Amino acid sequence: MINSYLSRRTFLKASLLGALVLGSGRTGFAQHLVEQKHPSSTLSLYNVHTDERLTANYRTPEGNYDLEALNSINWILRCHYTNEVTDMDIRVLEFLNMVDNRLGGDNEIHIISGYRSPEYNQLLRRESSGVAKSSLHIEGKAIDIYIPSVKLSKVRRTALALRQGGVGYYPETGFIHIDSGKLRTW
């Protein structure tokens, strides 16, 4: 069941992003939205842990956000370990959408990890040395993905070329990490 509760936090995030898109002080991703020839905002997601699929159009061509669609995306990106949901950072969703669009659009994006509860992140840290203590996943600012129809190295190159945030490459486990944090790569 998808949580249809429209939180104040989601509303404020969407309003702030809308103001950035329309205002003169555009950020890099907001500028990209304005310049896009086909401002598609449809994401097709598949959560590999919960076996759930979602196709959601979360933004109109005019730049308005559909809060119900954002809540549906938040649900599919929830912590699969605890079922906790958070409001994902709109910037990481826009980054993900840009990657998809640059790769032709309409790709089913497989989600390895979206939001992680602090409890789940701690568990992963005990099992692996590669998990950050203050991971951006805990803040809803990171997503680990792969796209079965696209080579992982191509997804990585595409994400890096967009220069929107962090991009991690994990070819041995078959996914890339994108986030809305500082521009960096590993």
Z-matrix of the N, CA and C atoms (Angstrom, degrees):
N
C 1 1.457
C 2 1.524 1 108.58
N 3 1.302 2 115.33 1 135.18
C 4 1.458 3 120.47 2 -178.44
C 5 1.516 4 109.17 3 -91.17
N 6 1.317 5 115.24 4 130.53
C 7 1.455 6 121.11 5 178.92
C 8 1.517 7 108.88 6 -71.59
N 9 1.320 8 118.49 7 117.21
C 10 1.464 9 120.74 8 -177.42
C 11 1.517 10 112.11 9 -98.20
N 12 1.309 11 117.92 10 8.43
C 13 1.458 12 121.31 11 179.43
C 14 1.518 13 109.83 12 -68.91
N 15 1.329 14 116.01 13 123.97
C 16 1.459 15 120.91 14 179.20
C 17 1.521 16 108.26 15 -92.54
N 18 1.291 17 115.58 16 105.01
C 19 1.453 18 119.25 17 -175.91
C 20 1.521 19 111.42 18 -77.49
N 21 1.288 20 115.47 19 154.91
C 22 1.461 21 121.72 20 176.72
C 23 1.523 22 109.99 21 -61.20
N 24 1.332 23 115.42 22 -38.48
C 25 1.465 24 120.41 23 -179.30
C 26 1.532 25 110.88 24 -62.66
N 27 1.358 26 117.55 25 -44.41
C 28 1.461 27 121.26 26 177.96
C 29 1.520 28 110.30 27 -61.29
N 30 1.338 29 116.15 28 -44.74
C 31 1.457 30 120.72 29 -179.89
C 32 1.528 31 110.88 30 -60.82
N 33 1.330 32 116.90 31 -44.84
C 34 1.460 33 120.21 32 -178.88
C 35 1.523 34 111.59 33 -65.78
N 36 1.338 35 117.16 34 -40.25
C 37 1.458 36 120.07 35 178.23
C 38 1.525 37 110.67 36 -62.46
N 39 1.321 38 116.07 37 -46.26
C 40 1.461 39 119.82 38 -179.06
C 41 1.523 40 110.99 39 -64.81
N 42 1.314 41 116.94 40 -38.57
C 43 1.469 42 120.48 41 178.65
C 44 1.516 43 111.22 42 -65.71
N 45 1.327 44 116.62 43 -43.14
C 46 1.460 45 120.66 44 178.87
C 47 1.521 46 111.12 45 -62.34
N 48 1.329 47 116.70 46 -44.63
C 49 1.447 48 119.39 47 179.49
C 50 1.518 49 110.74 48 -63.46
N 51 1.318 50 117.52 49 -41.78
C 52 1.463 51 120.53 50 177.27
C 53 1.511 52 111.56 51 -58.74
N 54 1.326 53 116.81 52 -41.42
C 55 1.462 54 120.68 53 178.04
C 56 1.526 55 110.91 54 -64.69
N 57 1.334 56 117.20 55 -39.09
C 58 1.464 57 120.54 56 177.74
C 59 1.520 58 111.55 57 -64.51
N 60 1.332 59 115.96 58 -41.14
C 61 1.458 60 119.96 59 -179.53
C 62 1.518 61 110.59 60 -63.86
N 63 1.313 62 116.60 61 -42.73
C 64 1.457 63 120.91 62 -176.16
C 65 1.524 64 113.63 63 -84.88
N 66 1.316 65 117.02 64 -22.56
C 67 1.470 66 120.90 65 -176.65
C 68 1.510 67 112.50 66 -79.93
N 69 1.309 68 114.84 67 172.55
C 70 1.458 69 119.53 68 -178.10
C 71 1.523 70 112.49 69 -78.92
N 72 1.323 71 118.87 70 -21.21
C 73 1.459 72 121.40 71 -178.30
C 74 1.507 73 111.26 72 -92.89
N 75 1.334 74 117.15 73 58.43
C 76 1.458 75 121.32 74 -176.17
C 77 1.515 76 111.45 75 -68.21
N 78 1.321 77 114.88 76 142.93
C 79 1.459 78 119.80 77 171.77
C 80 1.520 79 107.75 78 -84.75
N 81 1.313 80 117.59 79 173.82
C 82 1.458 81 121.20 80 -178.51
C 83 1.513 82 113.27 81 -56.86
N 84 1.322 83 117.91 82 -47.27
C 85 1.461 84 118.54 83 -178.23
C 86 1.516 85 111.23 84 -70.69
N 87 1.325 86 119.13 85 -33.19
C 88 1.460 87 120.92 86 178.18
C 89 1.525 88 110.01 87 -67.07
N 90 1.320 89 116.99 88 -40.04
C 91 1.458 90 120.56 89 176.95
C 92 1.524 91 109.40 90 -61.06
N 93 1.306 92 116.43 91 -42.01
C 94 1.465 93 120.84 92 179.52
C 95 1.525 94 110.39 93 -60.17
N 96 1.318 95 118.25 94 -41.05
C 97 1.461 96 121.48 95 179.82
C 98 1.519 97 111.14 96 -60.01
N 99 1.309 98 116.68 97 -43.59
C 100 1.458 99 121.40 98 -178.35
C 101 1.523 100 110.35 99 -66.42
N 102 1.336 101 117.33 100 -36.41
C 103 1.451 102 121.29 101 -175.58
C 104 1.527 103 113.35 102 -85.26
N 105 1.309 104 118.50 103 -14.46
C 106 1.448 105 121.33 104 -177.83
C 107 1.520 106 111.27 105 -61.51
N 108 1.330 107 117.37 106 135.73
C 109 1.456 108 121.27 107 177.07
C 110 1.525 109 110.51 108 -72.27
N 111 1.307 110 116.70 109 -37.89
C 112 1.466 111 122.33 110 -179.42
C 113 1.527 112 108.01 111 -124.96
N 114 1.314 113 116.80 112 88.53
C 115 1.470 114 119.09 113 -173.82
C 116 1.530 115 112.98 114 -75.09
N 117 1.317 116 115.53 115 56.83
C 118 1.457 117 119.51 116 179.06
C 119 1.525 118 109.69 117 -63.77
N 120 1.290 119 114.99 118 138.32
C 121 1.456 120 119.59 119 177.72
C 122 1.519 121 110.33 120 -128.95
N 123 1.292 122 115.47 121 32.86
C 124 1.454 123 120.33 122 178.90
C 125 1.520 124 109.30 123 -95.77
N 126 1.310 125 116.00 124 127.26
C 127 1.458 126 121.65 125 174.83
C 128 1.523 127 108.47 126 -115.06
N 129 1.325 128 116.05 127 132.22
C 130 1.459 129 122.02 128 172.92
C 131 1.517 130 106.40 129 -109.93
N 132 1.308 131 116.00 130 113.89
C 133 1.460 132 122.18 131 -172.72
C 134 1.526 133 111.06 132 -119.28
N 135 1.315 134 115.07 133 145.60
C 136 1.458 135 122.28 134 173.99
C 137 1.523 136 107.29 135 -133.23
N 138 1.330 137 116.62 136 119.37
C 139 1.459 138 121.42 137 178.47
C 140 1.523 139 108.07 138 -88.72
N 141 1.333 140 116.93 139 113.44
C 142 1.461 141 121.65 140 -175.00
C 143 1.530 142 112.66 141 -67.82
N 144 1.329 143 118.01 142 -20.43
C 145 1.467 144 121.02 143 -178.68
C 146 1.522 145 112.80 144 -88.03
N 147 1.320 146 116.81 145 -33.90
C 148 1.473 147 120.15 146 -176.82
C 149 1.522 148 112.74 147 -104.39
N 150 1.337 149 117.13 148 -6.06
C 151 1.462 150 123.47 149 -178.96
C 152 1.533 151 111.98 150 59.27
N 153 1.346 152 116.12 151 33.63
C 154 1.462 153 121.12 152 179.40
C 155 1.521 154 109.54 153 -104.86
N 156 1.328 155 114.89 154 146.22
C 157 1.455 156 122.07 155 176.91
C 158 1.516 157 108.79 156 -121.61
N 159 1.329 158 114.89 157 148.34
C 160 1.457 159 120.63 158 177.78
C 161 1.519 160 108.62 159 -150.90
N 162 1.318 161 115.42 160 134.16
C 163 1.459 162 121.20 161 167.90
C 164 1.514 163 105.33 162 -120.15
N 165 1.326 164 115.57 163 120.89
C 166 1.468 165 120.19 164 -175.24
C 167 1.513 166 110.39 165 -136.93
N 168 1.315 167 115.53 166 135.17
C 169 1.456 168 122.49 167 173.06
C 170 1.526 169 105.46 168 -100.53
N 171 1.325 170 116.63 169 103.42
C 172 1.459 171 121.22 170 -170.18
C 173 1.531 172 114.55 171 -96.18
N 174 1.350 173 117.53 172 -6.95
C 175 1.466 174 120.45 173 -178.76
C 176 1.515 175 109.41 174 -145.57
N 177 1.332 176 116.60 175 137.29
C 178 1.458 177 121.07 176 176.52
C 179 1.525 178 109.37 177 -79.36
N 180 1.331 179 118.00 178 162.79
C 181 1.474 180 119.95 179 176.56
C 182 1.528 181 112.54 180 -58.59
N 183 1.331 182 117.10 181 -23.27
C 184 1.461 183 121.00 182 177.83
C 185 1.530 184 112.73 183 -80.21
N 186 1.319 185 117.40 184 -7.16
C 187 1.455 186 120.99 185 177.20
C 188 1.518 187 115.28 186 97.58
N 189 1.328 188 118.14 187 7.49
C 190 1.469 189 121.02 188 178.60
C 191 1.521 190 109.81 189 -84.73
N 192 1.315 191 116.05 190 140.69
C 193 1.459 192 121.56 191 -178.39
C 194 1.516 193 111.04 192 -95.34
N 195 1.336 194 115.05 193 139.37
C 196 1.455 195 123.19 194 176.16
C 197 1.534 196 106.64 195 -93.47
N 198 1.311 197 116.66 196 106.13
C 199 1.466 198 120.62 197 -174.33
C 200 1.526 199 112.26 198 -66.39
N 201 1.319 200 118.03 199 -31.38
C 202 1.460 201 120.11 200 176.73
C 203 1.528 202 110.20 201 -66.08
N 204 1.326 203 116.59 202 -42.24
C 205 1.466 204 120.26 203 177.30
C 206 1.526 205 110.92 204 -64.80
N 207 1.335 206 117.49 205 -40.87
C 208 1.468 207 120.32 206 177.15
C 209 1.524 208 111.01 207 -61.87
N 210 1.325 209 117.12 208 -40.17
C 211 1.467 210 119.87 209 177.66
C 212 1.529 211 111.11 210 -64.84
N 213 1.334 212 117.31 211 -35.92
C 214 1.461 213 120.64 212 176.91
C 215 1.530 214 110.47 213 -65.69
N 216 1.318 215 116.35 214 -40.28
C 217 1.472 216 120.84 215 177.09
C 218 1.527 217 109.59 216 -65.52
N 219 1.333 218 117.12 217 -43.23
C 220 1.466 219 120.28 218 177.29
C 221 1.526 220 110.56 219 -57.47
N 222 1.328 221 116.89 220 -38.37
C 223 1.464 222 121.09 221 -178.61
C 224 1.525 223 110.77 222 -65.83
N 225 1.324 224 117.65 223 -47.85
C 226 1.470 225 119.61 224 -177.52
C 227 1.531 226 111.56 225 -69.48
N 228 1.346 227 116.80 226 -24.20
C 229 1.466 228 121.25 227 178.36
C 230 1.530 229 112.36 228 -93.32
N 231 1.323 230 117.62 229 11.03
C 232 1.468 231 121.81 230 -178.48
C 233 1.526 232 110.82 231 -64.94
N 234 1.313 233 114.76 232 166.10
C 235 1.462 234 120.68 233 174.54
C 236 1.532 235 108.07 234 -67.92
N 237 1.298 236 117.53 235 115.11
C 238 1.468 237 120.08 236 -177.74
C 239 1.532 238 111.91 237 -71.52
N 240 1.306 239 117.32 238 -18.38
C 241 1.463 240 121.72 239 -178.49
C 242 1.531 241 111.66 240 -77.74
N 243 1.344 242 116.80 241 -41.60
C 244 1.473 243 121.08 242 -177.28
C 245 1.527 244 113.40 243 -111.94
N 246 1.324 245 117.27 244 -10.37
C 247 1.473 246 123.32 245 -174.10
C 248 1.528 247 112.77 246 68.21
N 249 1.329 248 118.28 247 12.57
C 250 1.464 249 120.77 248 176.39
C 251 1.521 250 109.49 249 -71.52
N 252 1.324 251 114.71 250 142.69
C 253 1.458 252 122.24 251 -179.98
C 254 1.521 253 108.48 252 -115.92
N 255 1.317 254 116.66 253 145.09
C 256 1.456 255 121.13 254 172.24
C 257 1.517 256 108.34 255 -134.64
N 258 1.302 257 116.45 256 166.59
C 259 1.460 258 121.59 257 173.17
C 260 1.518 259 107.17 258 -81.15
N 261 1.316 260 116.46 259 111.17
C 262 1.459 261 120.65 260 178.63
C 263 1.520 262 108.68 261 -67.99
N 264 1.325 263 115.65 262 144.40
C 265 1.451 264 122.02 263 177.31
C 266 1.528 265 108.57 264 -62.34
N 267 1.297 266 116.79 265 124.32
C 268 1.458 267 121.71 266 -177.90
C 269 1.528 268 111.14 267 -58.15
N 270 1.336 269 116.88 268 -29.69
C 271 1.467 270 120.07 269 -179.93
C 272 1.520 271 112.17 270 -65.97
N 273 1.321 272 118.52 271 -35.40
C 274 1.464 273 119.37 272 179.02
C 275 1.527 274 109.72 273 -73.91
N 276 1.324 275 117.55 274 -31.71
C 277 1.467 276 120.00 275 175.70
C 278 1.528 277 110.31 276 -68.04
N 279 1.314 278 116.68 277 -40.55
C 280 1.471 279 120.07 278 177.53
C 281 1.527 280 110.42 279 -65.94
N 282 1.310 281 117.64 280 -39.18
C 283 1.465 282 122.36 281 176.62
C 284 1.529 283 109.15 282 -59.95
N 285 1.323 284 116.87 283 -48.66
C 286 1.459 285 122.00 284 179.06
C 287 1.524 286 110.38 285 -59.33
N 288 1.326 287 117.02 286 -43.06
C 289 1.456 288 121.80 287 179.38
C 290 1.529 289 111.31 288 -63.91
N 291 1.341 290 116.82 289 -40.05
C 292 1.467 291 120.46 290 178.04
C 293 1.527 292 110.76 291 -63.36
N 294 1.333 293 116.52 292 -42.37
C 295 1.469 294 120.28 293 177.94
C 296 1.529 295 108.90 294 -59.56
N 297 1.314 296 116.99 295 -48.91
C 298 1.461 297 121.18 296 179.95
C 299 1.525 298 111.09 297 -58.61
N 300 1.327 299 117.20 298 -47.40
C 301 1.466 300 120.64 299 -178.91
C 302 1.526 301 111.85 300 -62.61
N 303 1.329 302 117.55 301 -40.64
C 304 1.470 303 120.58 302 178.61
C 305 1.530 304 111.47 303 -65.59
N 306 1.315 305 115.70 304 -24.44
C 307 1.470 306 120.66 305 179.23
C 308 1.530 307 111.68 306 -93.63
N 309 1.323 308 116.79 307 16.05
C 310 1.455 309 121.42 308 176.23
C 311 1.518 310 114.93 309 104.30
N 312 1.330 311 117.72 310 -14.06
C 313 1.467 312 121.69 311 -179.80
C 314 1.520 313 111.72 312 75.92
N 315 1.307 314 115.31 313 170.27
C 316 1.470 315 122.97 314 177.85
C 317 1.526 316 114.09 315 59.92
N 318 1.327 317 117.56 316 22.52
C 319 1.463 318 120.72 317 176.18
C 320 1.518 319 109.19 318 -84.38
N 321 1.320 320 116.82 319 142.64
C 322 1.460 321 119.36 320 171.14
C 323 1.525 322 106.44 321 -84.07
N 324 1.332 323 115.43 322 116.43
C 325 1.458 324 122.37 323 -176.70
C 326 1.525 325 108.24 324 -94.09
N 327 1.311 326 116.21 325 120.81
C 328 1.460 327 120.98 326 -179.51
C 329 1.529 328 109.03 327 -88.45
N 330 1.309 329 114.94 328 126.83
C 331 1.456 330 122.92 329 -176.58
C 332 1.532 331 109.65 330 -97.21
N 333 1.322 332 115.41 331 120.25
C 334 1.456 333 121.49 332 173.22
C 335 1.525 334 108.93 333 -89.00
N 336 1.333 335 115.35 334 -43.51
C 337 1.456 336 120.64 335 -178.66
C 338 1.521 337 109.36 336 -155.47
N 339 1.315 338 115.87 337 130.99
C 340 1.460 339 122.23 338 171.94
C 341 1.518 340 106.28 339 -112.84
N 342 1.328 341 114.90 340 -110.83
C 343 1.461 342 119.07 341 175.15
C 344 1.525 343 109.15 342 -69.49
N 345 1.329 344 115.43 343 142.00
C 346 1.466 345 121.75 344 172.08
C 347 1.515 346 107.96 345 -124.61
N 348 1.302 347 116.13 346 130.28
C 349 1.462 348 119.16 347 173.58
C 350 1.526 349 107.64 348 -68.22
N 351 1.334 350 117.20 349 153.93
C 352 1.473 351 119.01 350 176.28
C 353 1.535 352 111.83 351 -55.28
N 354 1.337 353 116.60 352 -37.14
C 355 1.467 354 121.20 353 179.46
C 356 1.533 355 110.69 354 -61.51
N 357 1.321 356 116.88 355 -46.64
C 358 1.460 357 120.83 356 -178.97
C 359 1.533 358 110.67 357 -68.43
N 360 1.319 359 117.26 358 -40.50
C 361 1.465 360 119.91 359 178.38
C 362 1.528 361 110.63 360 -60.67
N 363 1.326 362 115.95 361 -40.01
C 364 1.476 363 120.39 362 177.96
C 365 1.524 364 110.98 363 -63.18
N 366 1.319 365 116.43 364 -41.07
C 367 1.462 366 120.69 365 177.43
C 368 1.525 367 110.27 366 -61.32
N 369 1.326 368 117.07 367 -45.62
C 370 1.467 369 120.50 368 178.74
C 371 1.524 370 111.62 369 -62.88
N 372 1.327 371 117.11 370 -36.47
C 373 1.472 372 121.04 371 178.09
C 374 1.524 373 111.24 372 -63.61
N 375 1.328 374 116.71 373 -36.68
C 376 1.471 375 119.91 374 178.69
C 377 1.531 376 110.90 375 -68.10
N 378 1.347 377 115.98 376 -29.74
C 379 1.459 378 120.41 377 -176.88
C 380 1.522 379 113.86 378 -90.73
N 381 1.344 380 117.42 379 -19.24
C 382 1.457 381 120.35 380 -175.63
C 383 1.522 382 111.06 381 -146.72
N 384 1.311 383 116.03 382 142.44
C 385 1.466 384 119.69 383 178.67
C 386 1.530 385 111.77 384 -81.05
N 387 1.334 386 118.19 385 -9.59
C 388 1.458 387 121.61 386 -175.83
C 389 1.514 388 114.96 387 -90.13
N 390 1.320 389 118.38 388 9.68
C 391 1.468 390 121.35 389 -178.30
C 392 1.525 391 108.97 390 -103.80
N 393 1.318 392 115.48 391 124.82
C 394 1.465 393 120.99 392 -177.29
C 395 1.528 394 111.23 393 -72.61
N 396 1.325 395 115.75 394 140.36
C 397 1.463 396 121.40 395 178.07
C 398 1.527 397 110.97 396 -61.65
N 399 1.306 398 116.62 397 -43.84
C 400 1.466 399 120.75 398 179.11
C 401 1.522 400 109.39 399 -109.66
N 402 1.316 401 115.68 400 56.73
C 403 1.457 402 123.23 401 -177.76
C 404 1.527 403 111.53 402 -59.81
N 405 1.329 404 116.18 403 143.20
C 406 1.457 405 120.38 404 175.60
C 407 1.528 406 111.69 405 -68.49
N 408 1.329 407 117.36 406 -15.48
C 409 1.469 408 120.32 407 173.60
C 410 1.533 409 110.25 408 -60.65
N 411 1.319 410 117.67 409 -36.64
C 412 1.464 411 122.25 410 -179.22
C 413 1.528 412 111.09 411 -64.58
N 414 1.321 413 116.32 412 -27.99
C 415 1.468 414 121.68 413 -179.63
C 416 1.528 415 112.62 414 -93.92
N 417 1.333 416 117.58 415 1.95
C 418 1.465 417 120.55 416 -177.90
C 419 1.516 418 112.52 417 71.43
N 420 1.332 419 116.64 418 29.33
C 421 1.465 420 121.58 419 -177.04
C 422 1.529 421 112.67 420 -115.47
N 423 1.321 422 118.41 421 12.35
C 424 1.459 423 121.03 422 -176.64
C 425 1.526 424 110.73 423 -144.35
N 426 1.337 425 114.33 424 149.01
C 427 1.458 426 121.38 425 178.21
C 428 1.523 427 107.90 426 -142.54
N 429 1.330 428 116.39 427 134.07
C 430 1.453 429 122.62 428 174.27
C 431 1.528 430 107.49 429 -103.32
N 432 1.344 431 116.44 430 127.92
C 433 1.459 432 120.55 431 -171.52
C 434 1.523 433 112.81 432 -140.94
N 435 1.323 434 114.09 433 165.97
C 436 1.455 435 122.74 434 160.41
C 437 1.524 436 106.79 435 -150.18
N 438 1.314 437 115.61 436 158.46
C 439 1.457 438 121.85 437 178.96
C 440 1.525 439 106.13 438 -123.86
N 441 1.339 440 117.72 439 107.80
C 442 1.468 441 120.00 440 -173.38
C 443 1.529 442 114.76 441 -53.96
N 444 1.318 443 117.81 442 -31.71
C 445 1.468 444 121.01 443 -176.39
C 446 1.530 445 113.56 444 -84.48
N 447 1.352 446 117.69 445 -1.04
C 448 1.466 447 121.59 446 -176.65
C 449 1.525 448 109.09 447 -130.62
N 450 1.344 449 116.24 448 135.35
C 451 1.466 450 119.54 449 178.06
C 452 1.530 451 109.30 450 -57.95
N 453 1.310 452 116.25 451 138.61
C 454 1.460 453 122.08 452 -178.73
C 455 1.528 454 111.55 453 -57.89
N 456 1.314 455 117.94 454 -39.96
C 457 1.465 456 121.00 455 179.66
C 458 1.532 457 111.18 456 -63.11
N 459 1.318 458 117.21 457 -33.42
C 460 1.470 459 120.58 458 177.81
C 461 1.527 460 110.86 459 -71.16
N 462 1.322 461 117.30 460 -39.11
C 463 1.473 462 121.04 461 176.70
C 464 1.527 463 108.50 462 -61.55
N 465 1.313 464 116.53 463 -43.31
C 466 1.469 465 121.24 464 178.94
C 467 1.522 466 111.31 465 -61.25
N 468 1.337 467 117.08 466 -50.81
C 469 1.466 468 121.12 467 179.51
C 470 1.529 469 111.46 468 -57.57
N 471 1.308 470 115.99 469 -40.20
C 472 1.469 471 120.89 470 179.99
C 473 1.518 472 110.42 471 -64.75
N 474 1.324 473 117.04 472 -46.83
C 475 1.467 474 120.98 473 179.30
C 476 1.525 475 110.77 474 -62.64
N 477 1.323 476 117.70 475 -42.55
C 478 1.466 477 121.08 476 179.20
C 479 1.527 478 111.32 477 -62.49
N 480 1.326 479 117.01 478 -41.47
C 481 1.463 480 121.25 479 -177.73
C 482 1.535 481 111.62 480 -64.13
N 483 1.318 482 117.83 481 -27.02
C 484 1.465 483 121.04 482 -179.79
C 485 1.525 484 112.39 483 -74.12
N 486 1.325 485 117.98 484 -24.57
C 487 1.469 486 123.13 485 176.38
C 488 1.542 487 112.05 486 52.93
N 489 1.323 488 116.44 487 49.92
C 490 1.461 489 121.27 488 -176.61
C 491 1.522 490 114.24 489 -106.28
N 492 1.317 491 117.63 490 -13.63
C 493 1.464 492 120.42 491 -177.89
C 494 1.512 493 109.72 492 172.13
N 495 1.315 494 116.22 493 -154.84
C 496 1.451 495 121.15 494 -178.64
C 497 1.516 496 111.96 495 -77.30
N 498 1.338 497 114.99 496 144.25
C 499 1.462 498 121.33 497 176.40
C 500 1.523 499 107.73 498 -136.13
N 501 1.321 500 115.77 499 116.82
C 502 1.453 501 121.71 500 176.42
C 503 1.514 502 110.01 501 -109.28
N 504 1.320 503 116.83 502 143.44
C 505 1.467 504 122.61 503 -175.23
C 506 1.519 505 108.80 504 -119.48
N 507 1.329 506 116.92 505 120.81
C 508 1.455 507 122.96 506 -177.87
C 509 1.530 508 109.62 507 -126.84
N 510 1.333 509 117.44 508 69.84
C 511 1.470 510 119.45 509 -176.32
C 512 1.524 511 113.00 510 -63.98
N 513 1.340 512 117.21 511 -29.91
C 514 1.468 513 119.89 512 -178.65
C 515 1.522 514 112.37 513 -67.67
N 516 1.330 515 117.91 514 -27.20
C 517 1.467 516 121.01 515 177.12
C 518 1.527 517 112.18 516 -110.65
N 519 1.327 518 116.49 517 -1.72
C 520 1.454 519 120.85 518 169.15
C 521 1.512 520 117.87 519 81.23
N 522 1.330 521 118.16 520 36.01
C 523 1.460 522 118.95 521 176.32
C 524 1.518 523 110.65 522 -150.54
N 525 1.344 524 114.80 523 164.91
C 526 1.454 525 120.68 524 169.71
C 527 1.520 526 107.77 525 -119.30
N 528 1.303 527 114.49 526 154.76
C 529 1.464 528 123.87 527 177.84
C 530 1.516 529 106.23 528 -109.37
N 531 1.339 530 116.53 529 131.86
C 532 1.457 531 120.16 530 169.66
C 533 1.520 532 107.48 531 -125.35
N 534 1.319 533 115.58 532 147.83
C 535 1.466 534 119.00 533 177.23
C 536 1.523 535 110.81 534 -148.81
N 537 1.305 536 114.38 535 167.30
C 538 1.477 537 121.11 536 -179.25
C 539 1.519 538 111.50 537 -99.61
N 540 1.302 539 115.86 538 22.77
C 541 1.469 540 120.54 539 176.27
C 542 1.519 541 110.79 540 -84.20
N 543 1.325 542 115.33 541 -158.03
C 544 1.472 543 121.54 542 179.63
C 545 1.523 544 110.51 543 -62.59
N 546 1.313 545 115.66 544 153.18
C 547 1.446 546 122.27 545 176.24
C 548 1.530 547 108.54 546 -67.53
N 549 1.336 548 116.52 547 117.36
C 550 1.455 549 121.85 548 179.47
C 551 1.522 550 108.07 549 -164.97
N 552 1.319 551 116.56 550 164.47
C 553 1.447 552 120.74 551 -179.61
C 554 1.534 553 110.06 552 -144.75
N 555 1.296 554 115.63 553 153.00
C 556 1.463 555 121.44 554 175.86
C 557 1.505 556 108.90 555 -153.69
